[in-house]
Amino acid sequence: GDISATLSRNEETGRYSGIMWDIFARLQQDAQFIYREVEISNSSKAESPSSGFTACVLDVEKGLIDLCVGDVWETPERRQRAPFTSPMWSDTIMLAVLTKEESTWSQLTRVFLPFSFQLWVLT
């Protein structure tokens, strides 16, 4: 049968590329289906102007397309709107922040900061 899909193109070349495209092309070959590429609807773009990925998931929810091909992060909001396949890999995100240097004494006494000195003396 036919499948409607939204695919990600390389903006410079206009061609599909990357591991998700390779997996989708292999799936298409093995399952012998024909896909029809469609653009994300204007209504979903308006509903989610800051995220094309969420807009694509909205189109799946509305029944406008069958699937989104791409590395779409599974967020709680998106999960409520459309089913996801099992992840093929996971991203680990780390956040580094600059902190001011503290003395050892300051680090050791940090545990007492939520309480006043008087409270510590009285108990």
All heavy atoms as an XYZ file, in Angstrom:
986
protein
N       0.808     -1.188      0.000
C       0.000      0.000      0.000
C       0.849      1.248      0.000
O       2.058      1.205      0.106
N       0.197      2.364     -0.136
C       0.889      3.648     -0.129
C       1.027      4.172      1.285
O       0.154      3.980      2.119
C       0.117      4.683     -0.959
C       0.138      4.374     -2.441
O       0.809      3.403     -2.827
O      -0.518      5.098     -3.201
N       2.133      4.851      1.526
C       2.397      5.468      2.823
C       2.736      6.931      2.596
O       3.525      7.264      1.711
C       3.565      4.756      3.542
C       3.160      3.335      3.926
C       4.016      5.549      4.758
C       4.227      2.554      4.633
N       2.126      7.814      3.377
C       2.463      9.234      3.325
C       3.503      9.517      4.391
O       3.328      9.147      5.548
C       1.225     10.096      3.599
O       0.240      9.852      2.633
N       4.583     10.175      4.005
C       5.680     10.418      4.939
C       6.245     11.810      4.756
O       6.241     12.349      3.656
C       6.786      9.387      4.729
N       6.732     12.372      5.848
C       7.491     13.610      5.801
C       8.947     13.234      6.037
O       9.263     12.567      7.021
C       7.014     14.602      6.875
O       5.663     14.940      6.603
C       7.844     15.861      6.863
N       9.809     13.630      5.126
C      11.219     13.257      5.186
C      12.078     14.507      5.294
O      11.693     15.582      4.852
C      11.606     12.472      3.924
C      10.723     11.258      3.616
C      10.970     10.778      2.205
C      11.013     10.159      4.596
N      13.261     14.358      5.842
C      14.186     15.484      5.977
C      15.190     15.462      4.829
O      15.818     14.446      4.574
C      14.936     15.403      7.310
O      14.028     15.477      8.372
N      15.326     16.580      4.164
C      16.292     16.703      3.078
C      17.512     17.478      3.552
O      17.417     18.343      4.408
C      15.698     17.475      1.903
C      14.635     16.761      1.137
C      14.220     17.641     -0.059
N      13.030     17.136     -0.669
C      13.019     16.464     -1.813
N      14.137     16.232     -2.454
N      11.883     16.046     -2.316
N      18.651     17.183      2.931
C      19.852     17.980      3.142
C      19.596     19.327      2.480
O      19.319     19.393      1.276
C      21.062     17.264      2.525
C      22.343     18.030      2.711
O      22.404     19.227      2.447
N      23.361     17.339      3.155
N      19.665     20.417      3.229
C      19.322     21.730      2.698
C      20.260     22.176      1.580
O      19.861     22.897      0.682
C      19.297     22.759      3.826
C      18.129     22.539      4.778
C      18.052     23.599      5.851
O      18.651     24.677      5.679
O      17.381     23.353      6.866
N      21.523     21.749      1.638
C      22.487     22.170      0.623
C      22.287     21.432     -0.698
O      22.322     22.028     -1.767
C      23.910     21.959      1.133
C      24.273     22.867      2.288
C      25.659     22.568      2.851
O      26.421     21.812      2.213
O      25.967     23.083      3.927
N      22.092     20.120     -0.626
C      22.007     19.314     -1.845
C      20.576     19.059     -2.294
O      20.342     18.704     -3.450
C      22.700     17.952     -1.648
O      21.979     17.198     -0.660
C      24.148     18.121     -1.232
N      19.604     19.192     -1.385
C      18.227     18.883     -1.715
C      17.941     17.392     -1.780
O      16.870     16.963     -2.154
N      18.918     16.576     -1.393
C      18.775     15.119     -1.442
C      18.614     14.570     -0.028
O      19.041     15.175      0.942
C      20.006     14.494     -2.095
C      20.238     15.023     -3.506
C      21.447     14.425     -4.143
N      21.079     13.057     -4.529
C      21.955     12.132     -4.831
N      23.240     12.391     -4.795
N      21.551     10.919     -5.187
N      18.004     13.392      0.046
C      17.881     12.714      1.324
C      19.220     12.100      1.670
O      19.922     11.558      0.814
C      16.822     11.609      1.258
C      15.463     12.128      0.883
C      14.870     11.759     -0.311
C      14.790     12.989      1.729
C      13.619     12.231     -0.650
C      13.546     13.463      1.389
C      12.966     13.087      0.205
O      11.730     13.563     -0.126
N      19.572     12.185      2.938
C      20.837     11.599      3.356
C      20.785     11.304      4.844
O      19.926     11.806      5.558
C      22.003     12.546      3.061
O      21.862     13.752      3.780
N      21.686     10.466      5.283
C      21.784     10.150      6.697
C      21.238      8.779      7.026
O      20.613      8.109      6.194
N      21.483      8.364      8.258
C      21.127      7.013      8.671
C      19.623      6.778      8.659
O      19.158      5.692      8.293
C      21.750      6.671     10.042
C      21.598      5.171     10.307
C      21.122      7.498     11.146
C      22.442      4.652     11.441
N      18.814      7.775      9.016
C      17.366      7.579      9.032
C      16.846      7.325      7.614
O      15.988      6.480      7.398
C      16.651      8.772      9.664
C      16.962      8.971     11.134
S      16.739      7.496     12.151
C      15.002      7.216     11.980
N      17.372      8.063      6.643
C      16.985      7.834      5.256
C      17.423      6.441      4.809
O      16.677      5.739      4.123
C      17.544      8.902      4.340
C      17.354      8.539      2.903
C      18.313      8.170      2.009
C      16.121      8.450      2.202
N      17.744      7.872      0.804
C      16.394      8.031      0.884
C      14.791      8.683      2.550
C      15.407      7.856     -0.082
C      13.805      8.493      1.586
C      14.118      8.086      0.297
N      18.630      6.035      5.164
C      19.120      4.706      4.796
C      18.214      3.610      5.363
O      17.880      2.644      4.668
C      20.555      4.492      5.291
C      21.557      5.417      4.612
O      21.227      5.972      3.536
O      22.658      5.582      5.159
N      17.807      3.760      6.629
C      16.926      2.773      7.265
C      15.561      2.766      6.572
O      15.001      1.707      6.272
C      16.787      3.056      8.777
C      18.122      2.789      9.477
C      15.654      2.236      9.393
C      18.182      3.292     10.905
N      15.011      3.958      6.297
C      13.710      4.046      5.636
C      13.774      3.439      4.236
O      12.871      2.694      3.832
C      13.246      5.501      5.573
C      11.882      5.679      4.982
C      10.754      5.263      5.673
C      11.721      6.249      3.742
C       9.482      5.414      5.128
C      10.449      6.410      3.186
C       9.338      5.995      3.892
N      14.834      3.721      3.478
C      14.971      3.174      2.127
C      15.068      1.646      2.170
O      14.476      0.958      1.339
C      16.195      3.779      1.448
N      15.791      1.121      3.154
C      15.898     -0.343      3.285
C      14.547     -0.957      3.669
O      14.153     -2.002      3.153
C      16.966     -0.682      4.320
C      17.147     -2.163      4.578
C      17.628     -2.862      3.306
N      17.640     -4.282      3.439
C      18.685     -5.001      3.808
N      19.834     -4.415      4.068
N      18.597     -6.301      3.905
N      13.833     -0.295      4.569
C      12.504     -0.761      4.961
C      11.561     -0.767      3.758
O      10.808     -1.716      3.538
C      11.955      0.123      6.083
C      10.572     -0.213      6.609
C      10.571     -1.585      7.272
C      10.120      0.846      7.603
N      11.632      0.288      2.964
C      10.797      0.381      1.771
C      11.124     -0.763      0.808
O      10.234     -1.400      0.246
C      11.011      1.723      1.078
C      10.224      1.861     -0.201
C      10.667      3.032     -1.042
O      11.709      3.625     -0.803
N       9.879      3.371     -2.032
N      12.397     -1.038      0.634
C      12.819     -2.118     -0.261
C      12.343     -3.478      0.251
O      11.773     -4.272     -0.505
C      14.344     -2.103     -0.379
C      14.912     -3.180     -1.251
C      16.431     -3.169     -1.224
O      17.057     -2.477     -0.421
N      17.028     -3.934     -2.107
N      12.536     -3.735      1.540
C      12.169     -5.036      2.109
C      10.656     -5.238      2.163
O      10.159     -6.330      1.889
C      12.757     -5.202      3.514
C      14.268     -5.348      3.497
O      14.856     -5.502      2.402
O      14.872     -5.296      4.590
N       9.913     -4.188      2.546
C       8.459     -4.311      2.698
C       7.720     -4.020      1.389
O       6.512     -4.231      1.314
C       7.971     -3.371      3.796
N       8.427     -3.515      0.412
C       7.881     -3.226     -0.921
C       6.642     -2.343     -0.862
O       5.582     -2.681     -1.373
C       7.600     -4.524     -1.672
C       8.841     -5.332     -1.893
C       8.587     -6.585     -2.710
O       7.455     -6.933     -3.017
N       9.650     -7.259     -3.077
N       6.784     -1.199     -0.223
C       5.704     -0.232     -0.237
C       6.135      0.990     -1.030
O       7.313      1.194     -1.286
C       5.270      0.167      1.181
C       6.332      0.845      1.997
C       6.552      2.211      1.887
C       7.100      0.119      2.897
C       7.524      2.846      2.657
C       8.066      0.735      3.665
C       8.280      2.098      3.540
N       5.181      1.770     -1.439
C       5.442      3.008     -2.165
C       5.141      4.148     -1.204
O       4.112      4.151     -0.526
C       4.534      3.112     -3.399
C       4.827      1.953     -4.358
C       4.702      4.459     -4.085
C       3.795      1.813     -5.460
N       6.045      5.112     -1.119
C       5.767      6.253     -0.250
C       5.517      7.481     -1.103
O       5.982      7.599     -2.233
C       6.897      6.494      0.757
C       8.123      7.146      0.170
C       8.243      8.531      0.141
C       9.162      6.388     -0.351
C       9.357      9.136     -0.404
C      10.279      6.985     -0.890
C      10.371      8.353     -0.920
O      11.471      8.946     -1.460
N       4.749      8.364     -0.538
C       4.438      9.644     -1.159
C       4.906     10.716     -0.192
O       4.426     10.791      0.938
C       2.932      9.739     -1.416
C       2.487     11.037     -2.055
C       0.990     11.001     -2.369
N       0.180     10.660     -1.212
C      -0.351     11.567     -0.377
N      -0.155     12.850     -0.565
N      -1.087     11.170      0.652
N       5.837     11.522     -0.620
C       6.352     12.587      0.250
C       5.359     13.738      0.293
O       4.834     14.156     -0.737
C       7.689     13.107     -0.274
C       8.267     14.204      0.588
C       9.509     14.839     -0.012
O      10.004     14.358     -1.023
O       9.950     15.841      0.560
N       5.097     14.216      1.503
C       4.192     15.351      1.690
C       4.854     16.369      2.611
O       5.700     16.024      3.432
C       2.826     14.911      2.283
C       2.078     14.019      1.311
C       3.000     14.213      3.601
N       4.467     17.588      2.454
C       4.950     18.659      3.328
C       4.140     18.659      4.617
O       2.984     18.244      4.630
C       4.810     20.020      2.639
C       5.694     20.203      1.431
C       7.161     20.333      1.799
O       7.474     20.943      2.846
O       7.994     19.807      1.047
N       4.727     19.165      5.672
C       3.991     19.348      6.924
C       2.898     20.380      6.665
O       3.120     21.392      6.001
C       4.932     19.808      8.054
C       5.971     18.725      8.337
C       4.157     20.154      9.310
C       7.073     19.149      9.280
N       1.708     20.121      7.190
C       0.567     21.005      6.934
C       0.774     22.380      7.565
O       1.459     22.524      8.585
C      -0.718     20.386      7.481
O      -0.701     20.405      8.898
N       0.168     23.369      6.945
C       0.236     24.736      7.479
C      -0.420     24.833      8.850
O       0.038     25.591      9.703
C      -0.401     25.723      6.500
C       0.451     25.926      5.266
O       1.664     25.765      5.307
N      -0.187     26.267      4.159
N      -1.483     24.052      9.074
C      -2.157     24.127     10.377
C      -1.242     23.603     11.487
O      -1.201     24.178     12.580
C      -3.477     23.359     10.351
O      -3.259     21.976     10.152
N      -0.493     22.540     11.223
C       0.426     22.017     12.246
C       1.630     22.935     12.424
O       2.137     23.086     13.531
C       0.876     20.597     11.883
O      -0.211     19.702     12.002
N       2.089     23.556     11.335
C       3.182     24.537     11.454
C       2.739     25.717     12.316
O       3.507     26.228     13.125
C       3.608     25.036     10.074
C       4.396     24.037      9.273
C       4.738     24.637      7.909
C       5.426     23.644      7.011
N       5.682     24.188      5.660
N       1.485     26.143     12.142
C       0.959     27.262     12.933
C       0.788     26.859     14.397
O       1.029     27.658     15.301
C      -0.372     27.735     12.355
N       0.398     25.595     14.620
C       0.192     25.107     15.982
C       1.514     24.906     16.719
O       1.580     25.027     17.938
C      -0.572     23.780     15.921
C      -1.275     23.405     17.186
C      -2.162     22.180     16.995
O      -2.697     21.973     15.889
O      -2.318     21.440     17.974
N       2.566     24.597     15.963
C       3.890     24.399     16.557
C       4.936     25.125     15.716
O       5.746     24.502     15.025
C       4.223     22.906     16.637
O       5.499     22.718     17.191
N       4.946     26.465     15.778
C       5.847     27.232     14.905
C       7.334     27.071     15.234
O       8.177     27.288     14.377
C       5.390     28.678     15.113
C       4.735     28.681     16.450
C       4.129     27.313     16.621
N       7.658     26.656     16.452
C       9.069     26.576     16.837
C       9.672     25.196     16.626
O      10.873     25.030     16.794
C       9.240     26.996     18.299
O       8.530     26.103     19.136
N       8.864     24.193     16.262
C       9.396     22.838     16.095
C       8.738     22.111     14.935
O       7.566     21.736     15.014
C       9.206     22.021     17.381
O       9.586     20.673     17.158
N       9.510     21.910     13.877
C       9.030     21.128     12.750
C       8.785     19.686     13.128
O       7.902     19.023     12.573
N       9.565     19.175     14.097
C       9.378     17.798     14.545
C       8.015     17.627     15.217
O       7.287     16.683     14.944
C      10.494     17.378     15.503
C      11.847     17.331     14.853
C      12.844     18.189     15.263
C      12.135     16.423     13.842
C      14.098     18.149     14.680
C      13.376     16.365     13.255
C      14.367     17.238     13.670
N       7.672     18.564     16.109
C       6.360     18.498     16.767
C       5.251     18.697     15.748
O       4.223     18.017     15.807
C       6.269     19.538     17.906
O       7.269     19.245     18.881
C       4.901     19.524     18.574
N       5.454     19.603     14.788
C       4.450     19.819     13.740
C       4.233     18.538     12.943
O       3.094     18.190     12.600
C       4.887     20.960     12.825
N       5.290     17.803     12.673
C       5.163     16.538     11.953
C       4.346     15.530     12.773
O       3.459     14.854     12.247
C       6.552     15.983     11.638
S       6.507     14.543     10.558
N       4.637     15.448     14.076
C       3.885     14.545     14.952
C       2.410     14.956     14.992
O       1.519     14.098     15.008
C       4.512     14.508     16.367
C       3.620     13.752     17.346
C       5.905     13.886     16.323
N       2.131     16.244     14.965
C       0.745     16.720     14.932
C       0.044     16.225     13.666
O      -1.126     15.834     13.719
C       0.703     18.241     15.000
C       1.072     18.878     16.339
C       1.218     20.391     16.192
C       0.052     18.534     17.393
N       0.749     16.233     12.531
C       0.155     15.722     11.294
C      -0.153     14.233     11.383
O      -1.152     13.768     10.838
C       1.069     16.003     10.097
C       0.859     17.376      9.493
O      -0.025     18.120      9.965
O       1.578     17.706      8.524
N       0.699     13.468     12.074
C       0.409     12.047     12.285
C      -0.846     11.915     13.144
O      -1.745     11.132     12.835
C       1.611     11.317     12.946
C       1.223      9.895     13.344
C       2.816     11.299     12.012
N      -0.919     12.705     14.214
C      -2.086     12.653     15.102
C      -3.375     12.966     14.341
O      -4.411     12.329     14.562
C      -1.900     13.648     16.251
C      -3.091     13.719     17.189
C      -2.969     14.827     18.231
O      -2.441     15.907     17.912
O      -3.408     14.585     19.362
N      -3.310     13.933     13.442
C      -4.491     14.350     12.683
C      -4.827     13.379     11.549
O      -5.861     13.532     10.894
C      -4.261     15.751     12.090
C      -4.121     16.838     13.135
C      -3.708     18.139     12.473
C      -3.438     19.215     13.515
N      -2.972     20.478     12.888
N      -3.955     12.407     11.301
C      -4.203     11.460     10.224
C      -3.854     11.995      8.847
O      -4.245     11.418      7.835
N      -3.122     13.111      8.801
C      -2.740     13.695      7.514
C      -1.578     12.938      6.868
O      -1.440     12.942      5.645
C      -2.373     15.171      7.694
C      -3.484     16.055      8.267
C      -2.967     17.468      8.518
C      -4.675     16.076      7.305
N      -0.721     12.347      7.702
C       0.393     11.543      7.208
C       0.487     10.280      8.056
O      -0.087     10.197      9.149
C       1.742     12.304      7.236
C       2.110     12.723      8.663
C       1.718     13.503      6.307
C       3.488     13.348      8.783
N       1.214      9.303      7.549
C       1.361      8.032      8.252
C       2.546      8.018      9.191
O       2.514      7.361     10.225
C       1.499      6.887      7.244
C       0.252      6.759      6.384
O      -0.842      6.648      6.968
O       0.374      6.778      5.146
N       3.617      8.734      8.833
C       4.811      8.703      9.674
C       5.729      9.866      9.369
O       5.622     10.503      8.331
C       5.568      7.382      9.503
C       6.051      7.027      8.099
C       7.527      7.326      7.960
C       5.809      5.548      7.854
N       6.614     10.126     10.312
C       7.675     11.112     10.153
C       8.990     10.337     10.131
O       9.234      9.524     11.018
C       7.721     12.096     11.331
S       6.194     12.982     11.641
N       9.799     10.581      9.124
C      11.105      9.928      9.055
C      12.142     10.938      9.496
O      12.280     11.997      8.894
C      11.410      9.427      7.624
C      12.796      8.808      7.568
C      10.359      8.429      7.185
N      12.839     10.629     10.567
C      13.864     11.532     11.075
C      14.205     11.163     12.500
O      13.618     10.262     13.089
N      15.182     11.853     13.026
C      15.585     11.597     14.412
C      14.777     12.503     15.343
O      15.256     13.466     15.901
C      17.095     11.785     14.592
C      17.596     13.123     14.083
O      16.836     13.813     13.391
O      18.735     13.476     14.389
N      13.521     12.139     15.495
C      12.562     12.904     16.300
C      12.680     12.467     17.755
O      12.542     11.287     18.061
C      11.114     12.665     15.801
C      10.118     13.451     16.633
C      10.990     13.020     14.321
N      12.943     13.407     18.643
C      13.012     13.088     20.065
C      11.617     12.785     20.578
O      10.658     13.505     20.298
C      13.605     14.235     20.848
C      15.083     14.389     20.684
C      15.902     13.729     19.805
C      15.923     15.263     21.415
N      17.184     14.151     19.942
C      17.236     15.098     20.933
C      15.699     16.175     22.418
C      18.313     15.813     21.424
C      16.771     16.892     22.915
C      18.060     16.700     22.427
N      11.506     11.746     21.355
C      10.236     11.347     21.944
C      10.038     12.111     23.248
O      10.605     11.779     24.273
C      10.254      9.840     22.200
C       8.971      9.300     22.726
C       9.025      7.796     22.924
O       9.926      7.130     22.381
O       8.157      7.288     23.640
N       9.234     13.165     23.182
C       8.927     13.952     24.385
C       7.576     13.499     24.931
O       6.779     12.900     24.200
C       8.867     15.458     24.062
O       7.773     15.684     23.165
C      10.169     15.954     23.429
N       7.282     13.773     26.193
C       5.967     13.391     26.738
C       4.803     13.960     25.916
O       3.822     13.270     25.671
C       5.991     13.956     28.153
C       7.435     14.007     28.516
C       8.154     14.342     27.221
N       4.929     15.208     25.470
C       3.864     15.830     24.672
C       3.668     15.079     23.361
O       2.545     14.767     22.966
C       4.203     17.295     24.380
C       3.194     17.966     23.458
C       3.689     19.277     22.859
O       4.826     19.688     23.136
O       2.918     19.851     22.086
N       4.766     14.775     22.677
C       4.664     14.070     21.393
C       4.145     12.645     21.593
O       3.393     12.138     20.774
C       6.028     14.046     20.701
C       6.491     15.419     20.255
C       7.890     15.357     19.714
N       8.388     16.694     19.385
C       9.657     16.992     19.240
N      10.584     16.052     19.356
N      10.024     18.217     18.946
N       4.553     12.008     22.685
C       4.134     10.629     22.968
C       2.621     10.540     23.167
O       2.010      9.536     22.833
C       4.865     10.127     24.223
C       4.646      8.671     24.501
C       5.422      7.897     23.466
N       5.606      6.527     23.872
C       5.348      5.520     23.069
N       4.896      5.714     21.866
N       5.567      4.297     23.466
N       2.022     11.597     23.708
C       0.564     11.616     23.913
C      -0.181     11.758     22.589
O      -1.339     11.399     22.483
C       0.160     12.757     24.839
C       0.556     12.535     26.280
C       0.141     13.698     27.166
O      -0.131     14.796     26.700
N       0.087     13.453     28.459
N       0.504     12.289     21.589
C      -0.154     12.580     20.321
C      -0.024     11.476     19.280
O      -0.877     11.340     18.414
C       0.387     13.883     19.745
C       0.083     15.084     20.635
C       0.653     16.353     20.046
N       0.281     17.521     20.801
C      -0.865     18.181     20.669
N      -1.768     17.760     19.823
N      -1.120     19.244     21.385
N       1.053     10.702     19.324
C       1.286      9.687     18.295
C       2.172      8.581     18.846
O       2.992      8.821     19.734
C       1.944     10.327     17.076
N       2.015      7.369     18.327
C       2.882      6.272     18.775
C       4.293      6.420     18.201
O       4.472      6.978     17.126
C       2.201      5.023     18.219
C       1.349      5.504     17.092
C       0.997      6.923     17.387
N       5.261      5.928     18.933
C       6.657      5.953     18.506
C       7.174      4.521     18.428
O       6.723      3.647     19.155
C       7.517      6.729     19.512
C       7.451      8.223     19.357
C       6.328      8.921     19.754
C       8.513      8.919     18.813
C       6.256     10.296     19.609
C       8.458     10.298     18.665
C       7.327     10.984     19.068
N       8.148      4.301     17.562
C       8.823      3.013     17.538
C       9.816      2.968     18.694
O      10.089      3.986     19.332
C       9.607      2.807     16.231
O      10.625      3.818     16.135
C       8.702      2.876     15.016
N      10.360      1.811     18.948
C      11.426      1.707     19.945
C      12.625      2.500     19.441
O      12.913      2.489     18.242
C      11.830      0.250     20.151
O      10.738     -0.490     20.648
N      13.339      3.167     20.332
C      14.499      3.952     19.888
C      15.586      3.058     19.281
O      15.809      1.943     19.737
C      15.016      4.608     21.173
C      13.964      4.409     22.193
C      13.106      3.276     21.761
N      16.228      3.586     18.243
C      17.356      2.881     17.640
C      18.658      3.250     18.342
O      19.615      2.528     18.277
C      17.435      3.199     16.154
C      16.283      2.571     15.387
S      16.342      2.943     13.658
C      15.188      4.292     13.577
N      18.674      4.413     18.985
C      19.796      4.852     19.796
C      19.310      5.970     20.704
O      18.249      6.510     20.506
C      20.994      5.308     18.951
C      20.714      6.487     18.069
C      20.709      7.806     18.411
C      20.364      6.452     16.694
N      20.378      8.581     17.336
C      20.174      7.779     16.270
C      20.206      5.434     15.767
C      19.826      8.097     14.969
C      19.857      5.767     14.474
C      19.680      7.073     14.095
N      20.089      6.281     21.705
C      19.731      7.338     22.646
C      20.820      8.391     22.673
O      21.995      8.082     22.501
C      19.565      6.765     24.058
O      18.514      5.845     24.088
N      20.409      9.621     22.892
C      21.351     10.726     23.061
C      21.572     10.961     24.546
O      20.634     10.875     25.331
C      20.805     12.024     22.466
C      20.782     12.016     20.960
O      21.602     11.312     20.358
O      19.942     12.724     20.382
N      22.795     11.249     24.909
C      23.100     11.675     26.261
C      23.443     13.150     26.200
O      24.345     13.537     25.474
C      24.280     10.876     26.840
O      23.944      9.493     26.827
C      24.594     11.318     28.250
N      22.706     13.944     26.932
C      22.951     15.380     26.936
C      23.551     15.749     28.277
O      23.034     15.370     29.328
C      21.650     16.152     26.701
C      21.078     15.790     25.339
C      21.881     17.643     26.832
C      19.744     16.411     25.057
N      24.643     16.458     28.223
C      25.299     16.924     29.449
C      25.339     18.445     29.413
O      25.531     19.030     28.354
C      26.702     16.358     29.548
C      26.741     14.865     29.631
S      28.423     14.327     29.812
C      28.165     12.743     30.523
N      25.170     19.022     30.559
C      25.189     20.467     30.683
C      26.342     20.855     31.588
O      26.432     20.378     32.726
C      23.857     20.953     31.268
C      23.684     22.441     31.449
C      23.747     23.162     30.107
C      22.354     22.728     32.121
N      27.224     21.674     31.089
C      28.352     22.153     31.890
C      28.063     23.601     32.284
O      27.664     24.410     31.452
C      29.644     22.084     31.090
N      28.231     23.897     33.550
C      28.007     25.252     34.029
C      29.229     25.738     34.782
O      29.925     24.970     35.448
C      26.764     25.339     34.952
C      25.506     25.049     34.169
C      26.878     24.406     36.119
N      29.493     27.002     34.660
C      30.606     27.622     35.358
C      30.178     27.943     36.786
O      29.120     28.530     37.012
C      31.018     28.910     34.641
C      32.172     29.693     35.232
C      33.456     28.854     35.186
C      32.369     30.993     34.480
N      30.952     27.511     37.738
C      30.655     27.825     39.135
C      31.832     28.596     39.711
O      32.963     28.472     39.254
C      30.431     26.552     39.975
O      31.605     25.753     39.927
C      29.259     25.763     39.447
N      31.561     29.354     40.743
C      32.643     30.076     41.383
C      33.387     29.121     42.318
O      32.803     28.187     42.874
C      32.115     31.293     42.147
C      31.117     30.950     43.230
C      30.587     32.201     43.879
C      29.572     31.805     44.933
N      28.936     32.915     45.560
N      34.652     29.347     42.452
C      35.449     28.489     43.339
C      35.092     28.757     44.788
O      34.889     29.895     45.199
C      36.945     28.761     43.129
C      37.486     28.100     41.892
C      39.008     28.144     41.869
O      39.635     27.993     42.930
O      39.531     28.327     40.776
N      34.976     27.692     45.553
C      34.661     27.804     46.965
C      35.765     27.133     47.766
O      36.374     26.167     47.315
C      33.335     27.110     47.289
C      32.134     27.767     46.659
C      30.859     27.085     47.084
O      30.315     27.462     48.136
O      30.435     26.173     46.376
N      35.958     27.630     48.956
C      36.948     27.013     49.836
C      36.428     25.662     50.321
O      35.223     25.382     50.252
C      37.219     27.921     51.043
O      36.069     27.974     51.867
N      37.308     24.838     50.795
C      36.909     23.537     51.336
C      35.945     23.731     52.491
O      34.949     23.011     52.605
C      38.155     22.751     51.798
O      39.035     22.637     50.676
C      37.796     21.386     52.307
N      36.232     24.705     53.364
C      35.352     24.978     54.500
C      33.949     25.349     54.022
O      32.955     24.857     54.539
C      35.937     26.095     55.378
C      35.024     26.469     56.508
C      34.267     27.586     56.618
C      34.742     25.678     57.667
N      33.535     27.558     57.776
C      33.820     26.388     58.451
C      35.191     24.449     58.125
C      33.320     25.918     59.645
C      34.690     23.992     59.328
C      33.770     24.711     60.076
N      33.869     26.182     53.009
C      32.584     26.597     52.473
C      31.818     25.400     51.899
O      30.608     25.275     52.075
C      32.795     27.649     51.397
O      31.593     28.089     50.888
N      32.510     24.506     51.223
C      31.867     23.311     50.667
C      31.354     22.389     51.782
O      30.265     21.830     51.685
C      32.839     22.550     49.775
C      33.158     23.282     48.483
C      34.204     22.548     47.655
O      34.517     21.400     47.913
N      34.724     23.234     46.655
N      32.154     22.233     52.853
C      31.773     21.355     53.949
C      30.590     21.887     54.749
O      29.770     21.123     55.262
C      32.954     21.118     54.894
C      34.099     20.280     54.326
C      35.274     20.278     55.294
C      33.629     18.856     54.049
N      30.494     23.193     54.869
C      29.420     23.783     55.676
C      28.159     24.089     54.863
O      27.156     24.531     55.432
C      29.913     25.067     56.369
O      30.349     25.999     55.370
C      31.037     24.771     57.348
N      28.186     23.844     53.569
C      27.032     24.122     52.714
C      25.776     23.373     53.185
O      24.667     23.866     53.055
C      27.350     23.734     51.272
C      26.232     24.122     50.332
C      26.493     23.764     48.886
N      27.721     24.354     48.426
C      28.578     23.741     47.603
N      28.315     22.536     47.161
N      29.677     24.335     47.215
N      25.935     22.207     53.758
C      24.804     21.420     54.219
C      23.979     22.150     55.283
O      22.796     21.921     55.431
C      25.274     20.034     54.751
C      26.057     20.193     56.032
C      24.105     19.105     54.962
N      24.600     23.083     55.989
C      23.914     23.805     57.057
C      23.217     25.080     56.571
O      22.497     25.723     57.338
C      24.912     24.171     58.170
C      25.613     22.978     58.737
C      26.965     22.782     58.511
C      24.929     22.030     59.480
C      27.619     21.673     59.022
C      25.568     20.921     60.000
C      26.919     20.731     59.767
N      23.383     25.444     55.324
C      22.840     26.699     54.810
C      21.320     26.842     54.925
O      20.837     27.945     55.149
C      23.273     26.919     53.356
C      24.752     27.266     53.169
C      25.074     27.391     51.685
C      25.112     28.551     53.902
N      20.528     25.783     54.771
C      19.072     25.966     54.863
C      18.590     26.411     56.241
O      17.446     26.819     56.388
C      18.506     24.582     54.525
C      19.588     23.890     53.783
C      20.867     24.435     54.340
N      19.420     26.298     57.256
C      18.996     26.629     58.610
C      19.849     27.755     59.179
O      21.016     27.870     58.881
C      19.117     25.397     59.513
C      18.363     24.214     58.970
C      19.034     23.187     58.336
C      16.983     24.148     59.081
C      18.346     22.104     57.821
C      16.289     23.067     58.566
C      16.975     22.039     57.935
N      19.245     28.557     60.029
C      19.975     29.661     60.642
C      20.910     29.129     61.728
O      20.738     28.028     62.261
C      18.985     30.658     61.271
O      18.345     30.045     62.389
N      21.899     29.926     62.093
C      22.851     29.561     63.140
C      22.112     29.339     64.462
O      22.384     28.398     65.191
C      23.905     30.662     63.291
C      24.877     30.386     64.396
C      25.856     29.420     64.252
C      24.802     31.093     65.592
C      26.744     29.148     65.294
C      25.688     30.832     66.633
C      26.657     29.871     66.472
N      21.133     30.216     64.750
C      20.368     30.087     65.997
C      19.631     28.746     66.060
O      19.577     28.116     67.115
C      19.366     31.238     66.155
C      19.976     32.585     66.419
C      20.448     33.241     65.113
O      20.169     32.795     64.024
N      21.169     34.333     65.270
N      19.088     28.289     64.967
C      18.388     27.014     64.943
C      19.350     25.879     65.243
O      19.019     24.979     65.997
C      17.709     26.819     63.590
C      16.937     25.510     63.433
C      15.790     25.453     64.439
C      16.426     25.362     62.019
N      20.557     25.936     64.702
C      21.538     24.882     64.947
C      21.989     24.867     66.401
O      22.210     23.823     66.996
C      22.754     25.005     64.023
C      22.460     24.528     62.629
C      22.307     25.299     61.521
C      22.279     23.178     62.226
N      22.012     24.507     60.453
C      21.995     23.185     60.851
C      22.291     21.943     62.882
C      21.773     22.028     60.128
C      22.059     20.813     62.153
C      21.794     20.851     60.787
N      22.082     26.049     66.993
C      22.522     26.138     68.387
C      21.415     25.628     69.325
O      21.700     24.971     70.305
C      22.907     27.595     68.751
C      23.178     27.745     70.221
C      24.117     28.021     67.937
N      20.182     25.933     69.026
C      19.062     25.544     69.877
C      18.758     24.046     69.826
O      18.177     23.523     70.761
C      17.810     26.330     69.486
C      17.859     27.827     69.775
C      16.621     28.495     69.210
C      17.984     28.086     71.259
N      19.110     23.351     68.762
C      18.746     21.932     68.666
C      19.824     21.000     69.081
O      20.819     21.022     69.451
C      18.342     21.544     67.235
O      19.375     21.955     66.332
C      17.025     22.141     66.880
